[in-house]
C-alpha cells in the first residue's frame, strides 16, 4: 500500500529533536485540521517527543485564547500550526500570527512551525502587510523544495500542453495536490514499468519505480513518496532557503540536514533549553536528548562505514585491472565513474531518480544509429551514441565491464576512442570522442563540399587502416556503415561502434532492425537468423561504403527500389543485387577492388590486409599519407570556401540590386538614398511643375458588372501599359488610387520649363494607346479616360515611417484634379498656366479653347506638329449626355440585365 501523503512526521521530528522543549499543536476550528493536529501529536509522541494536548481556536478571539494556553504551559516554545498557510491566504494563521505579535510572543523566543508547508511546495513570497512580515520572522517553514513558483509551474505546464485548457489558475486545497501527486506518479511509474517489462502488468512483487522526480518506493511497510525539503527563513521581503533536508529512505536511513550558507535567525534570540545549535552552520548540532559524545560516536561509525565502503570499491577496482567506466550522465552534464557511483548506492539512487525527469524531457527514448547527442565530459565535447534498450537497466554486468575494458585499450588513429557507457532510466548509450565534421554520410551529403578523387581515396584509406587494425586484433565490426565512420576536424576518418554487437549481446539487449540500416549487411549475415558479425561481412560493408564515396549517393540509390525489397533480393539471389557504378567515376583498379569485396562467396572476398595493398597500389605511386591528405583537404576546403563566398556575394549583389530597384519604383532615388542612410527627408518646395490626373469614365458601372478579380485584372493591365509609356518620358509616377492615375514632371527632378512638354507628350501617347486597349472579360466595351493637366508650384515630402509615401501638396494638386474631373472622355483638359508654358516652348502644340459660360476659359490639347499617331474620337455628348458614365448601349448584352437589376435596386 502506498501512503496518501508524504512522510512529513519524520521530517518534522528531525527538526524538532534538535531541542528538548515541549511542542504544542494548535489547529484551526475545522474537522480536517483538528484531526490533522491529533494525528501529528500522536505521531510525534510515538517518536519520543514531549507533546502537549492539541488546542483548537474555537471562537472569534480563539487565537488569543489559544496563545494564552501556550504561554501558560511549561517549557513550550514551539507551536505547530495545523491550519492553512498564510502564504496561500490562510485566515486563521494570519490571525494567529498577528495575535502573537500583539502579545509579544514573537520577540520572546517562540517558534511557529506551519504543518501544511510539509505537504507541498510553498511559494517563497510574503504578503505586503508590514505587521505580518514582522510576525513571520518567528515562523520556521519546512517545505518541499521547488525550483519554480506556483504560477511559473502553471505557465510551464500550459506551454508543455500538460494543462490543455487555458483556465484561470487558482490555489486549491493542499489535499488535491497530495492526491494528484499520488495518483499521477503511481500511474506513471506503473505504466513505465509495464512498458519496460515487455507489456506485462506490474505485480505486488515490484519494489522500485523510476522515471520521475519524486520517487515512489512500495516497501513492506508502505513507506514512500520521498521528497527533498528546505528550511525557509524571512529576510523581511521574501522567504529564503537556509538549509536542505534530504529525504528519509525506506531502508531506515534518515537524510541529513545540510546548510545552504545561511543561518536561521530568530527575532527573540535562540530558543532556550538545549537549543544552542538551532540551525547554526558554525556548530555541530545534535540537539534533543543526544549528547556530544553520542554525536561523535555516530560520526566515527559513519566514517568507519565510509572507509569500508571505499575499500570494497578499491578491491573491485583491482579485480577489474584498473577498470574505470563512466556510466551515468546527469543533468549537470558530468560523467560519474562506475567505481564511485553504483546502482546500489543511495547516491546513485538519488542521482538517477532526480534527473530522470530532466532526461525524459530533453531526450526521446527511441533512437537510431544515425542520431548522436552532443555532451560535455571533463570540459571536452563528446558524442552520446544512443540505443533504445526497451527495458529498465540498473547495472553493467561483469562480462560487459571486461569487454568494454578491452575495447578501451584499442588505440589507433583511425578508431574513434570509447570514453564510457551511458546508462540511465532505460537509456543505454556509448560515449565516444567528438568529431566536429560529423559522419561520413553527412560529409558526402554536403553539396557545398567538393571532393576530388584524392580526397575520396584518403577517406577510404583511413577506413581501410582502421578496419585492418580491428581485424588484426581479432575483432569484427558487425555494423560497419557510413554513419559509423566519423570525420574529425582534420578530415581524418575514424571508425566507431566497433564491438557494439558484443556489448548488446552481453547486456542481453536487442536492437530493432530497420531495413534501411541493413543495406550495408552482407547477404550471408542477412540470411542468418542470429545477426552477428564476421571479417568477410565487414569487407562487404566496406564495398557498399566505397560505392557511397565514389558516387556520393546512398547505398543502392541508383536502383530506385525500397529498402525492404533490396534486402529480399540480397537474401535470395539470383540475380545478384549490387549497386551500379559508372566506369568514369573512379579508377578501374578501385572499381575492380570494390567488385571483389562484394563477391557473393565470402571466401572469395579479400582481407583488409589485401585491400590495403591493392588500394595503395591503385594511387599509381602517389602517397596518400595523413599529412599530405590533410593539406590537400584544407587547400580544397579553402578553395571551396572562396568559391562559396564568391557565389554568395554574387547572389547577395543580385538581391541587393533587386531591392534597390523595387525601392526606386516606390520612392524617388534621392529620397530612397536618404532613408537608407537614416537621414530625415525634409519637405521641399518646387516653384514649377506640371501634374497629370486621369480616371476611367464609368468605372463604377464597370466594377458593378465585373467580379472583383476581373476589376483587379483590368486595372493591372491598364496601369502596366501606362507604366511602360511613362518610362519613356521625364516624369514621376506619384500614386494610383482606384482608377485615378497621378503623374508629375519637374518633381523630384527639376527640368526647367520642360515639365509641361514632358507631361503633354506623355498624355498624347496614353490617349493613343487607350484606343486599342481591350478589357479581358468584356473585350467589346471600350475604356474611355479623362485627362487633366495643370502647372504651378507644389510641396513634396515623405509621409509615414511604416510604408512611407512620397506625396505632393498645394493648390496645384487640387486644380489638376479639378481639370480631370471637369474634362470629357478621350480629351486632354489643360489650364491656362499649362498653355502659357507650352506656348513659350514653341514646340507646335495644337490647343483649342473650351468656352464655358460664366467661367474662366480652359483649353483642349489636340495634338502636336509631327505627332502622327491616331487619337480616339471623343463621343458626342450633345443632348445632355453625362461625361462621367456609360450609356446602356455600350454595355454588353449578356451583362446588360445585371446592370438593369442594379438600377432597379438603387431606385427602390
C-alpha atoms as one frame of an Amber mdcrd trajectory, in Angstrom:
protein
   0.000   0.000   0.000   1.276   3.418  -0.906   0.573   6.202   1.624  -1.700
   9.107   0.737   0.729  11.833   1.840   4.500  12.379   2.130   6.352  11.139
   5.208   6.101  14.509   6.951   6.290  13.189  10.522   9.911  12.048  10.219
  10.982  15.351   8.685   9.177  17.319  11.387  10.715  15.084  14.058  14.178
  15.569  12.619  13.816  19.335  13.027  12.205  19.238  16.472  14.603  16.711
  18.030  17.284  19.393  17.972  15.685  20.858  21.116  14.158  19.216  24.204
  11.377  21.794  24.504   7.753  20.723  24.526   5.778  21.120  21.302   2.241
  22.448  21.231  -0.028  21.536  18.248  -2.559  24.306  17.584  -5.271  23.700
  14.971  -7.898  25.665  13.109 -11.578  25.122  14.115 -12.344  22.653  11.313
 -12.747  18.894  11.422  -9.953  18.412   8.890  -7.330  20.407  10.800  -8.447
  19.167  14.237  -7.987  15.600  13.031  -4.649  16.547  11.498  -3.475  18.060
  14.787  -4.376  14.897  16.690  -2.534  12.724  14.147   0.562  14.929  14.310
   0.585  14.855  18.090   0.245  11.074  18.168   2.987  10.588  15.581   5.489
  12.859  17.355   4.701  11.273  20.728   5.362   7.852  19.214   8.749   9.148
  18.065   9.599  10.246  21.619   8.967  13.998  21.633   7.118  15.715  24.508
   3.801  16.968  23.128   1.059  18.905  24.929  -2.616  18.320  24.086  -3.916
  19.888  20.906  -5.561  23.298  21.317  -8.220  24.475  18.854  -9.046  28.084
  18.017 -12.766  27.911  18.776 -14.178  31.458  18.937 -13.577  34.693  17.067
 -10.979  35.565  19.713  -9.729  31.990  19.652  -6.215  32.996  18.554  -5.555
  34.983  21.764  -7.185  32.341  23.957  -5.092  29.594  22.391  -1.873  31.583
  22.732  -2.632  32.232  26.404  -2.777  28.459  26.907   0.551  28.119  25.099
   2.168  30.810  27.242   0.943  29.198  30.488   2.234  25.734  29.505   5.583
  24.539  30.889   8.610  24.542  28.584   6.518  25.206  25.494   8.452  27.234
  22.938   7.443  25.505  19.685   3.921  25.874  18.242   2.906  23.581  15.403
   0.228  25.412  13.402  -2.220  22.897  11.879  -4.090  25.228   9.553  -3.871
  26.656   6.049  -0.744  28.715   5.476  -0.982  32.471   5.313   1.231  32.271
   2.202  -1.788  30.998   0.282  -4.406  33.090   2.076  -4.955  31.167   5.322
  -7.069  33.485   7.506  -6.695  31.526  10.763  -2.893  31.530  10.545  -2.905
  35.241   9.762  -4.973  35.999  12.873  -2.790  33.720  14.993   0.498  35.350
  13.934  -0.851  38.891  14.362  -2.147  37.963  17.816   1.269  36.528  18.737
   2.911  39.760  17.574   0.474  41.847  19.626   1.064  39.670  22.733   4.867
  39.985  22.412   5.428  36.273  21.771   7.375  36.949  18.562  10.216  38.542
  20.500  10.008  36.079  23.440  11.713  33.239  21.577   8.626  31.310  20.468
   8.940  29.348  17.230   5.896  28.766  14.989   6.043  25.856  12.525   3.315
  25.594   9.824   2.437  21.942   9.354   0.732  22.285   5.961   4.006  23.566
   4.464   5.309  19.996   4.799   2.648  18.697   2.413   3.563  20.640  -0.710
   5.968  23.274  -2.063   5.193  26.715  -0.655   5.641  29.990  -2.593   8.686
  31.922  -1.393   6.775  35.196  -1.231   5.411  37.101   1.794   2.377  39.359
   1.948   2.596  43.151   1.702   1.442  43.585   5.332   4.262  45.086   7.409
   2.937  43.597  10.654   2.596  40.164   9.120   6.135  40.347   7.724   7.391
  41.087  11.241   5.359  38.260  12.725   6.535  35.799  10.101  10.149  36.274
  11.205   9.381  33.810  14.040   8.000  31.187  11.678  10.208  28.195  10.887
   8.962  26.968   7.499   9.967  23.466   6.393   8.580  22.792   2.931   9.253
  20.761  -0.187  11.994  22.158  -2.383  10.699  23.692  -5.601  12.609  25.293
  -8.451   9.502  27.150  -9.634   6.700  29.134  -8.078   3.098  28.011  -8.436
   2.409  30.423 -11.289   5.697  29.609 -13.077   4.909  25.896 -12.863   1.379
  26.546 -14.112   2.631  28.541 -17.119   5.228  25.852 -17.869   2.515  23.186
 -17.754   0.428  25.173 -20.230   3.417  25.618 -22.572   4.150  21.862 -22.445
   0.469  21.084 -23.135   0.110  19.335 -19.765  -2.676  21.792 -18.913  -4.704
  21.756 -22.123  -7.387  24.226 -21.027  -6.405  27.889 -20.506  -8.376  28.253
 -17.279  -7.620  30.745 -14.517  -5.013  29.274 -12.185  -6.227  29.262  -8.569
  -4.616  27.863  -5.417  -6.678  24.891  -4.239  -6.608  22.795  -1.103  -3.232
  21.070  -0.494  -5.092  17.763  -0.286  -5.756  17.993  -4.025  -2.044  18.312
  -4.705  -1.282  15.326  -2.478  -3.944  13.158  -4.091  -2.949  14.282  -7.593
   0.738  13.543  -6.965  -0.046  10.112  -5.577  -2.358   9.059  -8.417  -0.248
  10.627 -11.156   3.131   9.284 -10.062   1.832   5.823  -9.215   0.067   5.557
 -12.570   3.089   6.903 -14.450   5.535   4.581 -12.713   3.312   1.531 -13.202
   2.915   2.319 -16.904   6.657   2.899 -17.400   7.441  -0.299 -15.539   4.857
  -2.213 -17.561   6.329  -0.982 -20.864   9.863  -1.767 -19.693   8.719  -5.264
 -18.759   7.543  -6.107 -22.247   3.895  -5.133 -21.774   3.214  -7.183 -18.643
   1.335  -5.568 -15.793   3.219  -4.720 -12.608   2.552  -7.134  -9.735   2.834
  -6.682  -5.981   6.377  -8.043  -6.039   7.741  -4.963  -7.781   9.614  -2.850
  -5.260  11.067   0.014  -7.324   9.578   2.507  -9.766  11.688   5.039 -11.667
  11.231   7.656 -14.432  10.111  10.611 -12.298  11.469  13.145  -9.858   9.700
  12.248  -6.600  10.403   8.560  -6.273   7.798   6.090  -5.015   9.034   3.103
  -3.057   6.451   0.466  -2.263   8.192  -1.237   0.669   6.810  -3.787   3.102
   5.577  -1.068   5.461   4.152   1.045   2.669   6.503   3.958   3.270   7.140
   6.092   0.240   6.784   9.276  -1.821  10.097  10.744  -0.745  10.720  14.445
  -1.358  13.559  16.903  -0.730  12.712  19.586   1.844  14.152  23.025   2.546
  14.052  25.228   5.662  12.919  28.789   4.886  13.727  31.980   6.798  12.388
  35.505   6.246  14.709  38.312   5.165  11.949  40.910   5.549  10.734  40.743
   1.944  10.614  37.077   0.992  11.418  33.591   2.224  14.989  32.428   1.606
  16.159  28.762   1.860  18.709  28.333   4.679  19.021  24.533   4.990  18.337
  21.471   2.846  16.777  18.371   4.416  17.482  15.175   2.462  14.570  12.691
   2.284  14.205   9.669   4.509  14.659   6.305   2.842  12.690   3.102   3.062
  15.673   1.158   4.335  15.635   3.095   7.613  18.300   5.654   6.824  17.467
   9.288   7.611  18.630  12.068   5.336  20.778  14.761   6.862  20.395  18.488
   7.341  22.796  20.492   5.160  23.420  24.235   5.440  22.930  26.325   2.306
  25.306  29.039   3.568  22.850  30.995   5.701  21.975  30.721   9.424  18.387
  30.790  10.658  17.824  33.992  12.662  15.248  34.084  15.488  13.817  37.569
  16.299  13.807  36.998  20.077  17.123  35.200  20.298  17.802  31.474  20.163
  15.160  29.310  21.904  16.311  28.108  25.368  16.619  24.592  26.791  19.441
  22.887  24.904  18.683  24.807  21.736  22.111  26.469  21.398  22.608  24.950
  17.978  19.293  25.752  16.320  20.144  25.789  12.631  23.545  27.416  13.076
  26.101  26.463  10.444  29.038  27.229  12.721  28.456  24.470  15.355  27.825
  20.751  15.068  24.296  20.134  16.258  22.802  17.016  17.742  20.090  18.524
  19.954  17.335  16.874  21.942  18.455  14.018  24.104  21.611  13.311  22.080
  24.895  14.238  23.751  28.137  15.421  22.172  29.823  12.098  22.841  26.978
  10.237  21.208  27.277  12.518  18.209  30.993  11.753  17.952  30.287   8.030
  18.214  27.820   8.227  15.362  30.318  10.247  13.352  33.063   7.694  13.977
  30.758   4.846  12.980  29.811   6.698   9.827  33.470   7.348   8.917  34.311
   3.695   9.550  31.479   2.534   7.301  32.533   5.010   4.631  36.145   3.781
   4.741  34.975   0.164   4.462  32.812   1.125   1.507  35.657   2.770  -0.404
  37.982  -0.118   0.464  35.458  -2.509  -1.052  35.312  -0.387  -4.207  39.111
  -0.298  -4.305  39.253  -4.099  -4.212  36.692  -4.253  -7.001  38.846  -1.838
  -8.972  41.895  -4.057  -8.538  39.823  -7.027  -9.585  38.858  -5.261 -12.777
  42.511  -4.402 -13.572  42.065  -0.701 -13.215  38.717  -0.611 -14.976  37.238
   2.900 -14.729  33.926   3.080 -16.577  31.848   6.251 -16.736  28.220   5.172
 -16.714  25.954   7.979 -15.514  25.444  11.295 -17.267  23.218  13.562 -15.150
  21.569  16.921 -15.600  24.711  18.865 -14.717  26.454  17.195 -17.688  29.025
  15.376 -15.544  30.003  11.752 -16.059  30.459   9.690 -12.898  32.849   6.695
 -12.892  31.419   3.293 -12.099  33.703   2.762  -9.098  32.258   5.867  -7.416
  28.619   5.519  -8.383  26.892   2.151  -8.245  23.234   1.274  -8.749  23.011
   0.030  -5.159  24.331   3.193  -3.519  21.997   5.839  -2.138  23.909   8.469
  -4.132  23.229   6.598  -7.348  19.588   6.218  -6.449  19.200   9.932  -5.725
  21.247  10.999  -8.743  19.446   8.712 -11.169  15.939   9.382  -9.991  16.386
  13.121  -9.577  17.473  13.541 -13.173  15.149  11.138 -14.935  12.521  13.802
 -15.406  15.148  16.134 -16.889  16.402  13.475 -19.263  12.945  12.402 -20.327
  12.133  15.981 -21.260  15.269  16.525 -23.371  15.693  13.047 -24.854  13.482
  10.835 -26.931  13.537   7.230 -25.814  13.549   5.981 -29.414  16.838   6.463
 -31.233  18.551   5.287 -34.371  22.229   4.742 -35.009  22.383   7.919 -37.062
  21.363  10.060 -34.096  24.158  11.499 -31.959  23.810  13.776 -28.992  26.463
  16.314 -28.089  27.516  16.399 -24.409  30.366  17.727 -22.299  32.734  15.367
 -20.471  35.557  16.761 -18.323  35.486  20.019 -20.282  35.603  18.346 -23.724
  32.800  17.698 -26.180  31.799  14.081 -26.650  29.257  12.195 -28.729  26.499
  10.283 -26.971  25.515   7.384 -29.239  22.049   6.393 -28.055  20.438   2.958
 -28.248  16.857   2.139 -27.279  17.001  -0.857 -24.945  13.303  -1.154 -24.252
  13.670  -2.018 -20.565  14.967  -0.619 -17.295  18.676  -1.204 -16.699  20.265
  -0.797 -13.288  23.744  -2.297 -13.717  26.501  -3.174 -16.158  27.379  -6.844
 -15.706  30.892  -8.137 -15.131  31.303  -9.550 -18.641  30.329  -6.228 -20.204
  32.824  -4.413 -17.999  35.608  -6.747 -19.053  34.628  -6.473 -22.727  34.421
  -2.692 -22.626  37.761  -2.505 -20.839  39.269  -4.456 -23.742  37.663  -2.106
 -26.275  39.008   0.965 -24.490  42.524  -0.398 -24.718  42.421  -0.234 -28.524
  44.337   2.774 -29.810  44.624   3.711 -33.466  44.484   6.988 -35.354  41.544
   5.704 -37.405  39.481   4.396 -34.474  37.196   6.699 -32.523  38.049   6.042
 -28.880  35.468   4.879 -26.379  35.223   7.078 -23.290  32.467   5.339 -21.387
  28.944   3.982 -21.260  25.793   5.930 -20.509  23.075   4.126 -18.586  20.160
   5.950 -17.025  16.447   5.258 -16.693  16.041   2.932 -19.648  18.555   4.710
 -21.905  21.754   2.914 -22.889  24.398   4.719 -24.932  28.087   4.845 -25.792
  30.217   7.877 -25.001  32.794   8.455 -27.755  35.114  11.210 -28.885  33.506
  14.161 -30.622  34.221  14.577 -34.351  33.129  18.054 -35.487  32.749  17.119
 -39.172  30.043  14.581 -38.370  29.768  11.223 -40.072  30.987  10.200 -43.489
  27.369  10.144 -44.654  26.984  13.786 -43.576  30.157  14.789 -45.421  29.064
  13.054 -48.628  25.602  14.644 -48.439  27.055  18.164 -48.140  26.705  19.579
 -51.646  28.933  22.541 -50.748  31.896  20.228 -50.096  33.779  19.364 -53.268
  35.523  16.007 -53.070  38.047  15.080 -55.728  39.363  11.548 -56.077  42.431
  12.153 -53.905  40.134  13.411 -51.163  37.886  10.363 -51.504  40.787   7.931
 -51.661  42.233   9.440 -48.483  38.949   8.833 -46.651  38.780   5.253 -47.943
  42.392   4.629 -46.958  41.634   5.814 -43.415  38.720   3.373 -43.306  40.889
   0.530 -44.569  43.571   1.240 -41.954  41.055   1.307 -39.134  39.397  -1.947
 -40.185  42.757  -3.591 -40.763  43.728  -2.796 -37.181  40.435  -4.202 -35.829
  40.825  -7.454 -37.771  44.445  -7.817 -36.655  43.164  -7.558 -33.065  40.696
 -10.350 -33.817  37.601  -8.133 -33.710  34.984  -7.847 -36.432  32.851  -4.727
 -36.548  29.495  -6.257 -37.451  27.721  -2.895 -38.010  30.060  -1.085 -40.414
  28.331   1.667 -42.409  28.913   5.261 -43.418  27.038   6.604 -40.386  29.517
   4.747 -38.148  32.501   6.427 -39.806  33.144   9.821 -38.215  35.330  12.615
 -39.610  37.297  14.802 -37.223  38.397  18.409 -37.641  41.476  17.342 -39.673
  39.341  15.334 -42.128  40.642  12.068 -40.717  38.090   9.259 -40.857  37.590
   7.274 -37.643  35.615   4.062 -37.225  33.198   3.934 -34.304  30.683   1.446
 -32.813  33.192  -1.405 -33.091  32.302  -4.152 -30.619  28.783  -2.760 -30.102
  27.035  -6.055 -31.048  29.045  -7.877 -28.379  28.178  -5.259 -25.750  24.490
  -5.519 -26.577  24.654  -9.305 -26.504  26.471  -9.233 -23.164  23.767  -6.988
 -21.688  21.065  -9.204 -23.250  19.817  -6.331 -25.402  18.323  -6.436 -28.879
  18.135  -3.595 -31.389  15.188  -3.162 -33.778  16.266  -3.891 -37.350  15.234
  -1.200 -39.792  15.613  -2.342 -43.419  17.338   0.943 -44.252  20.025   0.138
 -41.647  20.664  -3.327 -43.153  21.706  -2.158 -46.616  25.391  -2.487 -45.636
  24.975  -6.043 -44.301  26.338  -8.941 -46.353  23.899 -11.497 -47.829  25.108
 -14.417 -45.685  24.560 -12.414 -42.490  21.110 -11.347 -43.654  20.161 -14.998
 -44.097  21.375 -15.863 -40.606  18.516 -15.539 -38.073  21.052 -14.686 -35.358
  22.546 -11.437 -36.595  26.250 -11.184 -35.858  29.460 -10.067 -37.490  32.319
 -11.584 -39.482  35.516 -10.493 -41.201  34.029 -11.225 -44.635  30.858  -9.327
 -43.671  32.928  -6.250 -42.817  34.590  -6.460 -46.246  31.153  -6.485 -47.923
  30.125  -3.449 -45.844  33.323  -1.697 -46.965  32.362  -2.239 -50.614  28.975
  -0.546 -50.068  30.689   2.387 -48.347  33.070   2.581 -51.318  30.042   2.873
 -53.604  28.740   5.743 -51.441  32.073   7.569 -51.568  32.531   7.146 -55.320
  29.010   8.140 -56.374  28.179  10.364 -53.344  24.779   8.696 -53.137  23.087
   6.449 -50.610  23.521   2.648 -50.878  21.757   1.193 -53.917  20.343   4.660
 -54.719  20.630   4.065 -58.452  18.331   1.025 -58.257  15.284   3.107 -57.259
  13.866   0.368 -55.024  12.589   0.409 -51.434  14.972  -0.889 -48.779  12.960
  -3.969 -47.837  12.826  -5.107 -51.476  16.593  -4.698 -51.817  17.078  -6.785
 -48.655  14.851  -9.539 -50.061  16.831  -9.625 -53.322  20.130  -9.745 -51.393
  18.867 -12.715 -49.393  17.506 -14.636 -52.357  19.694 -14.488 -55.493  19.844
 -14.911 -58.424  20.016 -12.445 -59.889  22.650 -10.720 -57.819  21.631  -7.358
 -56.460  24.535  -4.925 -56.422  24.953  -1.135 -56.889  25.696   0.117 -60.404
  28.697   2.464 -60.761  29.835   4.275 -63.908  33.368   3.477 -65.034  34.114
   7.187 -65.287  33.537   7.875 -61.588  36.677   6.155 -60.225  39.880   4.450
 -61.378  39.489   0.964 -62.841  41.612  -0.600 -60.069  39.313   0.808 -57.413
  36.168  -0.383 -59.189  37.677  -3.840 -59.619  38.553  -3.981 -55.914  35.013
  -2.943 -54.991  33.565  -5.743 -57.131  35.831  -8.254 -55.397  34.724  -7.064
 -51.973  31.010  -7.630 -52.638  31.504 -11.094 -54.083  28.609 -13.407 -53.208
  31.029 -16.053 -51.911  32.524 -14.825 -48.586  35.604 -16.976 -49.092  36.466
 -15.144 -52.317  36.456 -11.707 -50.748  39.883 -10.210 -49.970  41.030  -9.466
 -46.452  41.650  -5.915 -45.309  45.366  -6.618 -45.456  44.995  -7.424 -49.175
  42.648  -4.480 -49.666  45.237  -2.176 -48.125  47.945  -3.359 -50.536  45.727
  -3.161 -53.634  44.262   0.222 -52.772  47.664   1.703 -52.076  48.811   0.484
 -55.499  45.769   1.966 -57.230  47.046   5.500 -56.466  49.793   4.970 -59.087
  52.669   5.711 -56.739  51.087   8.780 -55.157  51.474   8.669 -51.418  48.279
   9.451 -49.539  49.662   9.835 -46.041  47.719  11.641 -43.412  49.707  14.913
 -43.602  49.543  15.208 -47.390  45.861  14.318 -47.364  45.158  16.876 -44.676
  46.974  19.624 -46.569  45.134  18.771 -49.764  41.859  18.693 -47.888  42.498
  22.057 -46.278  43.543  23.550 -49.586  40.473  22.130 -51.279  38.308  23.260
 -48.395  39.761  26.779 -48.615  39.116  26.837 -52.345  35.571  25.639 -51.748
  35.054  28.392 -49.204  36.355  31.035 -51.601  34.056  29.807 -54.364  31.163
  29.606 -51.936  31.802  33.124 -50.628  32.104  34.451 -54.182  28.876  32.733
 -55.167  27.042  34.003 -52.109  28.403  37.519 -52.699  27.130  37.491 -56.287
  23.739  36.281 -55.104  23.688  38.990 -52.459  24.560  41.636 -55.059  21.738
  40.442 -57.328  19.261  40.550 -54.459  20.526  43.987 -53.424  20.012  45.318
 -56.945  16.503  43.868 -56.964  15.755  45.524 -53.657  17.120  48.903 -54.767
  15.161  48.671 -58.000  11.983  47.935 -56.072  12.610  50.806 -53.656  13.338
  53.074 -56.605   9.932  52.191 -58.026   8.236  53.079 -54.758  10.180  56.230
 -53.885  12.373  58.719 -55.756  16.029  57.710 -55.834  17.198  60.707 -53.794
  14.562  60.040 -51.158  15.380  56.316 -51.022  19.101  57.029 -50.573  18.386
  59.406 -47.691  16.096  56.875 -45.997  18.686  54.076 -46.337  21.284  56.276
 -44.654  18.862  57.019 -41.838  18.661  60.711 -42.667  15.363  62.610 -42.331
  13.710  63.720 -45.585  12.701  67.360 -45.289   9.687  68.657 -47.294  10.797
  70.556 -50.409   9.138  73.376 -52.361   9.089  73.249 -56.191   8.201  76.541
 -57.957   7.378  74.988 -61.335   5.881  71.561 -62.010   3.143  70.037 -64.138
   0.710  67.460 -62.778  -1.282  64.827 -64.652  -4.556  63.281 -63.461  -6.677
  60.701 -65.274  -9.523  58.332 -64.457 -11.769  55.829 -66.197 -15.171  57.046
 -67.343 -17.944  54.885 -65.853 -15.567  52.878 -63.658 -18.278  52.401 -61.016
 -20.586  50.801 -63.585 -17.801  48.607 -64.960 -16.981  47.449 -61.414 -20.636
  46.593 -60.776 -20.732  44.473 -63.944 -17.492  42.649 -63.075 -16.226  40.278
 -60.429 -13.602  41.682 -58.018 -10.818  39.627 -59.562 -11.816  40.919 -63.003
 -11.576  44.510 -61.746  -8.080  43.812 -60.448  -7.058  42.350 -63.811  -8.480
  45.399 -65.628  -6.541  47.914 -63.532  -3.363  45.842 -63.640  -3.434  45.592
 -67.460  -4.231  49.298 -67.871  -1.588  50.573 -65.429   1.049  48.224 -66.813
   0.508  49.864 -70.199   0.647  53.356 -68.652   3.882  52.474 -66.744   5.542
  51.394 -69.958   4.666  54.747 -71.550   5.825  56.993 -68.708   9.172  55.146
 -68.664   9.990  56.938 -71.961   9.360  60.427 -70.529  10.952  62.566 -67.823
   8.069  62.135 -65.399   7.493  60.561 -61.974   4.524  58.356 -61.122   3.201
  59.670 -57.809   0.409  57.210 -56.990  -2.669  55.332 -58.154  -5.891  55.353
 -56.146  -8.525  53.074 -57.634  -8.940  54.192 -61.238  -7.152  57.516 -60.620
  -3.627  57.826 -62.047  -1.340  60.696 -60.946   1.947  61.711 -62.608   4.250
  64.705 -62.119   7.129  66.269 -64.010   9.648  68.685 -62.532   9.306  66.757
 -59.247  11.524  65.464 -57.704  13.983  66.098 -60.565  13.868  69.714 -61.724
  13.951  70.082 -65.517  13.484  73.813 -66.138  10.307  74.560 -68.072  10.252
  71.242 -69.951   7.936  69.705 -67.334   4.800  70.808 -69.251   6.094  69.370
 -72.547   7.002  66.018 -70.933   3.557  65.618 -69.421   1.815  66.798 -72.633
   3.755  64.304 -74.790   3.036  61.501 -72.291  -0.686  62.392 -72.321  -0.859
  62.176 -76.115   0.851  58.737 -76.042  -1.535  57.462 -73.345  -4.560  58.751
 -75.276  -3.313  56.991 -78.406  -2.731  53.656 -76.599  -6.127  53.666 -74.845
  -7.861  53.483 -78.229  -6.524  49.946 -78.786  -6.920  48.733 -75.175  -9.415
  45.898 -74.551 -10.887  44.598 -71.312 -10.238  40.876 -70.860 -13.706  39.882
 -69.691 -15.571  42.484 -71.825 -13.495  42.971 -74.997 -16.361  44.668 -76.850
 -16.545  47.515 -74.310 -14.225  50.476 -74.870 -12.304  52.029 -71.996 -12.616
  55.806 -72.032 -10.478  58.072 -69.866 -10.429  61.759 -68.956  -7.104  63.582
 -68.605  -6.433  66.851 -66.788  -3.182  68.893 -66.695  -2.172  71.903 -64.606
   1.141  73.671 -63.953   2.212  75.538 -60.828   4.155  75.329 -57.547   3.923
  72.249 -55.237   5.424  70.993 -51.976   6.733  67.408 -51.866   7.639  65.261
 -48.861   7.692  61.760 -47.366   4.736  60.851 -45.145   4.913  57.989 -42.607
   7.607  55.624 -41.319   5.852  52.317 -41.971   5.320  52.078 -45.754   6.452
  55.701 -46.390   4.812  57.547 -49.287   6.097  60.419 -51.413   3.212  62.900
 -51.613   2.543  66.278 -53.300   0.616  69.091 -51.649  -0.703  72.507 -52.752
  -3.361  74.232 -54.836  -1.749  72.917 -57.990  -2.738  69.359 -56.978  -6.338
  70.411 -56.339  -6.595  72.310 -59.630  -5.122  69.464 -61.665  -7.644  67.053
 -60.138 -10.442  69.524 -60.960  -9.239  69.758 -64.558  -9.558  65.982 -64.859
 -12.990  65.691 -63.227 -14.440  68.515 -65.388 -12.975  67.150 -68.609 -14.543
  64.943 -71.302 -13.867  61.369 -72.435 -10.914  60.981 -74.790  -9.921  64.631
 -74.112  -6.825  66.261 -72.559  -8.104  69.166 -70.474  -5.388  71.778 -69.655
  -5.320  75.022 -67.696  -4.156  78.485 -68.764  -0.886  78.139 -66.813  -0.020
  74.976 -68.716  -0.912  76.654 -72.038   1.484  79.502 -71.276   4.364  77.115
 -70.581   3.674  75.066 -73.732   3.394  78.195 -75.878   6.698  79.523 -74.575
   8.412  76.328 -75.658   7.245  76.846 -79.284   7.025  73.089 -79.972   3.931
  73.278 -82.160   1.268  72.035 -79.763  -2.321  72.175 -81.093  -4.503  73.854
 -78.487  -8.207  74.719 -78.667 -10.140  76.963 -76.329 -13.027  75.459 -74.368
 -15.721  78.055 -73.890 -17.616  77.640 -70.619 -20.329  80.171 -69.896 -19.733
  82.206 -66.770 -16.379  80.535 -66.037 -12.739  81.023 -66.820 -11.702  79.662
 -70.189  -9.875  76.338 -70.260  -8.262  74.509 -73.158  -8.043  71.187 -75.015
  -4.711  69.725 -76.085  -5.452  68.267 -79.549  -2.000  67.247 -80.792   1.448
  68.430 -81.859   3.339  69.066 -85.037   4.933  65.786 -86.090   2.688  63.650
 -83.857   1.092  61.289 -86.382  -0.346  58.642 -84.057  -4.149  58.358 -84.338
  -6.170  59.511 -81.350  -9.624  58.209 -80.374 -12.623  60.284 -81.415 -14.375
  61.889 -78.426 -18.024  60.785 -78.048 -20.896  63.162 -78.867 -22.246  64.454
 -75.550 -24.960  66.650 -77.106 -28.429  66.345 -75.672 -27.323  66.454 -72.036
 -25.311  63.215 -72.019 -23.095  62.687 -68.969 -19.342  62.807 -69.182 -18.990
  60.526 -66.111 -20.955  57.432 -67.045 -21.561  54.990 -69.864 -24.757  54.517
 -71.831 -26.880  51.379 -71.840 -25.943  50.659 -75.453 -22.263  50.424 -74.525
 -22.890  47.604 -72.013 -22.572  44.066 -73.469 -25.862  42.271 -73.967 -25.018
  39.403 -71.615 -24.267  41.843 -68.781 -26.998  44.397 -69.551 -29.652  42.637
 -67.460 -27.340  42.665 -64.473 -26.962  46.423 -64.929 -30.755  46.934 -65.152
 -31.357  44.887 -61.982 -28.830  47.025 -60.189 -30.580  50.207 -61.361 -33.929
  48.921 -60.010 -32.441  48.211 -56.596 -30.975  51.699 -56.471 -34.383  53.281
 -57.280 -36.066  51.300 -54.512
